[in-house]
Amino acid sequence: MIRAFVALPLPDAVRARLAMAQFLLPLPRKLPPESLHITLAFLGDQPEPVLEEVHLALSALHLPPVQVAVQGFGMFGGDRPRSFHAQVVASAALDHLQARVARACAMAGAEPPARRFVPHVTLGRFRAGMADAMRLERAVADGAGFAAGPWLADRFVLFQSHPGAEGPHYQELADYPLTG
């Protein structure tokens, strides 16, 4: 079984800007800058033949590049936050790309979880209740003016996730151009 997901990689300049913001945030467990991305479809653990079908399905997509930008911060988990992220500006083009990628993965046999797409870049994770929610909420409010980009996303990637003591390490399995 291979743990996999499909994501938009970030340009170096955006990754550097997010890493600097991350450094200044009160996050107990920060993700390494090289791990930052925008998930389009989380596939979970899949057998290799299914991932081969996913690869074929994603290779058949012909989609245009997408304008992407980061604006502000947010948290998931409500009163007991479990992750902190940079918000990605929503757009019809990004929603369309995500829907087509998720549909291709589902048709290939790797059904992504059915949940609303909220584009974001996870900057840190923590156990629910283990973070200083007040400081994190202040960081969200203080970071309302944070921005990175815009940039033109011209590819998306099928990644494998390797678990580790310091958090997962991601490996590119395949790269798909957005030229459509």
C-alpha positions in Angstrom: 0.0 0.0 0.0 1.2 3.5 -0.9 -0.1 6.5 1.0 -0.7 9.2 -1.7 -2.2 12.6 -2.5 -2.4 15.0 -5.4 -1.2 18.6 -4.8 0.0 21.8 -6.3 3.6 22.4 -5.4 4.6 26.0 -4.4 7.1 28.2 -6.1 10.3 28.8 -4.1 9.5 32.5 -3.5 6.1 31.6 -2.0 7.6 28.7 0.0 10.3 31.1 1.4 7.6 33.7 2.4 5.6 31.1 4.2 8.6 29.7 5.9 9.4 33.2 7.3 5.8 33.6 8.5 6.0 30.1 10.0 9.1 31.0 11.9 7.3 33.9 13.6 4.2 31.9 14.5 3.6 30.2 17.9 3.3 26.7 16.3 4.3 23.7 18.5 5.0 21.5 15.4 5.9 23.3 12.2 5.9 21.5 8.8 9.3 21.6 7.0 9.2 24.3 4.2 9.9 21.6 1.6 6.7 19.9 2.6 4.4 22.9 2.0 1.8 22.3 -0.8 -1.9 22.8 -1.7 -3.7 19.4 -1.5 -6.1 18.8 -4.4 -7.1 15.2 -3.5 -6.0 13.0 -0.5 -6.0 9.4 -1.6 -4.9 7.6 1.6 -3.4 4.2 1.4 -3.8 2.7 -2.1 -2.5 -0.5 -3.8 0.0 0.1 -6.5 -2.3 -1.0 -9.4 -4.8 1.6 -8.3 -2.2 4.3 -8.3 -1.1 3.2 -11.8 -4.7 3.8 -12.8 -4.7 7.2 -11.1 -1.6 8.1 -13.0 -3.2 7.2 -16.3 -6.3 9.2 -15.4 -4.4 12.3 -14.3 -2.2 12.0 -17.4 -5.3 12.3 -19.6 -6.4 15.6 -18.0 -5.8 18.6 -20.2 -6.4 21.6 -18.0 -5.1 25.2 -18.1 -2.7 26.8 -15.6 -4.4 28.3 -12.6 -3.7 31.7 -10.9 -3.1 31.0 -7.1 -2.5 33.4 -4.2 -2.2 33.1 -0.4 -4.1 35.6 1.8 -4.2 35.4 5.6 -4.2 32.5 8.1 -6.7 30.1 9.6 -7.1 27.1 11.8 -9.0 23.8 11.5 -10.5 22.2 14.6 -12.7 25.0 16.1 -12.3 25.4 19.9 -9.7 22.6 19.9 -7.5 23.6 17.0 -5.5 20.8 15.4 -3.8 22.6 12.5 -2.8 26.1 11.4 -2.7 27.1 7.8 -2.2 29.8 5.2 -5.5 30.4 3.4 -5.4 30.1 -0.4 -7.7 32.6 -2.2 -10.6 30.7 -3.6 -11.4 30.9 -7.3 -13.6 29.2 -9.8 -10.5 28.0 -11.8 -8.9 26.4 -8.7 -12.2 24.8 -7.7 -12.6 23.4 -11.3 -9.0 22.0 -11.2 -9.7 20.3 -7.9 -13.0 18.8 -9.0 -11.5 17.4 -12.2 -8.5 15.9 -10.3 -10.8 14.4 -7.6 -13.2 13.0 -10.3 -10.2 11.4 -12.2 -8.9 9.8 -9.0 -12.4 8.5 -8.1 -12.9 7.1 -11.7 -9.5 5.3 -11.3 -10.6 3.6 -8.1 -9.0 5.9 -5.5 -12.0 7.7 -4.0 -10.9 10.9 -2.2 -12.9 11.6 1.0 -16.1 13.5 0.3 -15.5 16.8 2.0 -15.7 20.4 0.9 -12.6 21.7 -0.8 -11.0 24.4 1.3 -7.7 25.4 -0.4 -5.0 26.0 2.1 -1.3 25.4 2.9 -0.8 23.6 6.3 1.9 25.3 8.3 1.7 23.4 11.5 -0.2 20.5 13.2 -0.8 19.7 16.9 -2.9 17.5 19.0 -6.4 18.9 19.7 -6.2 20.9 22.9 -2.4 20.9 23.0 -2.0 24.3 21.5 -2.3 27.7 23.0 -5.6 28.6 21.2 -5.6 32.2 22.4 -2.1 32.9 20.9 -3.0 31.1 17.7 -6.2 33.0 17.3 -4.2 36.2 17.8 -1.8 35.0 15.1 -4.7 34.5 12.7 -6.0 38.0 13.4 -2.5 39.6 13.2 -1.9 37.7 9.9 -5.0 39.0 8.1 -2.7 41.1 5.9 -0.3 38.3 5.1 -0.1 37.6 1.3 2.1 35.6 -1.0 1.7 35.4 -4.7 -0.1 35.5 -7.0 1.6 32.9 -9.2 0.5 30.8 -12.1 0.4 27.1 -11.1 1.5 25.3 -14.2 1.7 21.7 -12.9 0.3 19.4 -10.2 2.0 16.4 -8.7 1.1 12.9 -7.4 3.0 12.5 -4.1 3.8 9.6 -1.9 3.7 10.3 1.9 6.3 8.5 4.0 5.6 8.6 7.7 8.4 9.6 10.1 9.1 10.6 13.7 9.5 14.2 12.7 6.4 14.1 10.5 5.8 12.8 7.0 8.3 13.1 4.1 6.8 13.6 0.6 8.2 12.1 -2.6 7.1 13.1 -6.1 5.8 10.1 -8.0 4.6 11.9 -11.1 4.2 15.4 -12.5 1.4 16.7 -14.7 1.6 19.9 -16.7 -1.2 22.4 -16.7 -1.0 23.6 -20.3 -4.6 22.9 -21.5 
